[in-house]
Amino acid sequence: MAQPDTFGRYRVVRRLGSGSFATVWLAHDDLLDTPVAVKVLAENWAHQLDVHQRFVEEARILRQADSAWLVRVHDLDVLADERPFMVMTYADQGSVADLVARGPLPLDEALRLLTEIGQGVTALHRHGTIHRDIKPSNVLLQSSPVGQRVLVADLGFAKSIDGASGFTAAAGTPGYMSPEQSQPGGDIDVRADVYSLGAVAYELVTGRRPPPPPVRVPPRRVRPGTPRALDELIMAALSEDRSARPADAQTFTDRVRAIRMEQDLPEGVPWRLRHAAAVRRTAGAAAVVAALAACSPAAAAAPGFTFGRVSDTTGSVSVALPVEWADELQPNGWSPRQLGLVGGHEPGLLAATDTDAWRDGGSTAGVFAGLVSRSAPGPELEEIIDAGPCPGEPRRREYSDEHWGGEVWEWDRCPGRSSFAAAAVRPHAGGPVLYLEVRQPSPRPDIVDQVIAGTRASA
Ligand SMILES: Nc1ncnc2c1ncn2[C@@H]1O[C@H](COP(=O)(O)OP(=O)(O)OP(=O)(O)O)[C@@H](O)[C@H]1O
């Protein structure tokens, strides 16, 4: 699609993306000197009266509901070719879908996001509107002076509460959509949005979208340590019987807020979930071949193993490991926030015989290496390891070679008959902390040391 120069007085900068009905552009309001997002109805829909009307209706609802937790609409106009466009707040930090794609969030962050999403949906309910398509990709993120702010967006399917019964077409997204929404002609009320809030909550906490209704696996089973009150709230919101759900978004949000205030929330993400995102984003066979092709024999291999080298996609982290461990590679980085540490998305990689088994703590051999933010005080594993991945106390030892200094913790008997080592090291010459995990069939500290010695990182 050719990039237009302007929409009205808004100067186009670049295309942000397209949905089923519209394309959204980043533009600049030169008069007010501020970035804006301009959503333009697609040409093929512009002449269809009902779609045109729905687009204008979305703009009006967002304008009238006017909440800090909803995308704000500043202007609505029509182009010369009759395509309507709305001018919105620009959400500069992507969507909650991008965030959960990196893995489950620390609970306090998940609850903060849920509270803000709930406030946005509450504003819609107060305005007399049911959103009908709440899902992580429809919740945008904007940077603000006090951190990150949530903006509920995309009311393409929204309906007024009064006119919500007797829909003829199913609308919504599987996994997030209430059971009543998938019944054409079924009547819908605000509790359909409560179901979707429960589904979003489930995904924020576990890193997984809930299965279609009826949902039988509570979040606690996927993420041990989830507070019982949160588990119960999410499962209540996901009830097939809507009379068992919280009555509306306000009730749901109040309960989330109470859990946030009262509970002593566990920090970080449990071990078995930490690499969930990494595994999900495994780049497939092409990356694996590339990884092996990139392997070059490393010097002074441990007896019985040939070492090779794999790198992450940014080229910042490069790890030497036994080549037979590098069957599968996830080179797209990681989020130290999963360990309860500061930092956003950082360079890192997971190379293993079976990356799924890595996540589940099953039988696999491999190495995870990820950079921790430069401001991390480490390298101290106490800051990183809250509860061990394996039974028993680890053996702890100092580590030092020509390049790195830090510490290593080793567990010999882990689930899946493997042994597990975690290391936090920092270059003697200065630089960010590197966090490593080595999983192997039998405890071989010499291999752990060789992996660390052969690893290189640049910030
Ligand atoms: N206010 C905004 N600021 C920044 N990006 C936005 C904004 N509104 C939408 N986008 C982005 O533009 C893209 C298209 O959005 P749009 O709402 O048209 O469709 P969608 O939600 O992706 O799909 P569909 O409408 O089919 O569900 C998405 O990637 C969305 O994240």
The ligand as an SDF file (V2000), in Angstrom:
LIG
                    3D

 31 33  0  0  0  0  0  0  0  0999 V2000
   -3.6690    4.0610   18.8270 N   0  0  0  0  0  0  0  0  0  0  0  0
   -2.7470    3.2220   18.3270 C   0  0  0  0  0  0  0  0  0  0  0  0
   -1.4380    3.4250   18.5350 N   0  0  0  0  0  0  0  0  0  0  0  0
   -0.5030    2.5580   18.0610 C   0  0  0  0  0  0  0  0  0  0  0  0
   -0.8000    1.4590   17.3270 N   0  0  0  0  0  0  0  0  0  0  0  0
   -2.1000    1.2080   17.0760 C   0  0  0  0  0  0  0  0  0  0  0  0
   -3.1360    2.0590   17.5480 C   0  0  0  0  0  0  0  0  0  0  0  0
   -4.3360    1.5310   17.1480 N   0  0  0  0  0  0  0  0  0  0  0  0
   -4.0460    0.4230   16.4680 C   0  0  0  0  0  0  0  0  0  0  0  0
   -2.7220    0.2240   16.4050 N   0  0  0  0  0  0  0  0  0  0  0  0
   -2.0330   -0.9070   15.7580 C   0  0  0  0  0  0  0  0  0  0  0  0
   -2.4140   -0.9400   14.3880 O   0  0  0  0  0  0  0  0  0  0  0  0
   -2.6300   -2.2730   13.9500 C   0  0  0  0  0  0  0  0  0  0  0  0
   -4.0110   -2.4040   13.3080 C   0  0  0  0  0  0  0  0  0  0  0  0
   -4.9970   -2.1380   14.2900 O   0  0  0  0  0  0  0  0  0  0  0  0
   -6.5320   -2.4260   14.0660 P   0  0  0  0  0  0  0  0  0  0  0  0
   -7.2320   -2.0080   15.2960 O   0  0  0  0  0  0  0  0  0  0  0  0
   -6.9820   -1.8420   12.7730 O   0  0  0  0  0  0  0  0  0  0  0  0
   -6.6040   -3.9790   13.8170 O   0  0  0  0  0  0  0  0  0  0  0  0
   -6.2970   -5.2570   14.7150 P   0  0  0  0  0  0  0  0  0  0  0  0
   -6.7830   -5.0310   16.1010 O   0  0  0  0  0  0  0  0  0  0  0  0
   -4.8710   -5.6350   14.5290 O   0  0  0  0  0  0  0  0  0  0  0  0
   -7.1600   -6.3610   13.9820 O   0  0  0  0  0  0  0  0  0  0  0  0
   -8.7440   -6.5540   13.9410 P   0  0  0  0  0  0  0  0  0  0  0  0
   -9.3740   -5.2130   13.8470 O   0  0  0  0  0  0  0  0  0  0  0  0
   -8.9180   -7.3610   12.7130 O   0  0  0  0  0  0  0  0  0  0  0  0
   -9.0640   -7.2800   15.2250 O   0  0  0  0  0  0  0  0  0  0  0  0
   -2.4110   -3.1620   15.1580 C   0  0  0  0  0  0  0  0  0  0  0  0
   -1.0920   -3.6690   15.1140 O   0  0  0  0  0  0  0  0  0  0  0  0
   -2.5370   -2.2210   16.3350 C   0  0  0  0  0  0  0  0  0  0  0  0
   -1.7200   -2.6370   17.4260 O   0  0  0  0  0  0  0  0  0  0  0  0
  1  2  1  0
  2  3  1  0
  2  7  2  0
  3  4  2  0
  4  5  1  0
  5  6  2  0
  6  7  1  0
  6 10  1  0
  7  8  1  0
  8  9  2  0
  9 10  1  0
 10 11  1  0
 11 12  1  0
 11 30  1  0
 12 13  1  0
 13 14  1  0
 13 28  1  0
 14 15  1  0
 15 16  1  0
 16 17  2  0
 16 18  1  0
 16 19  1  0
 19 20  1  0
 20 21  2  0
 20 22  1  0
 20 23  1  0
 23 24  1  0
 24 25  2  0
 24 26  1  0
 24 27  1  0
 28 29  1  0
 28 30  1  0
 30 31  1  0
M  END
$$$$
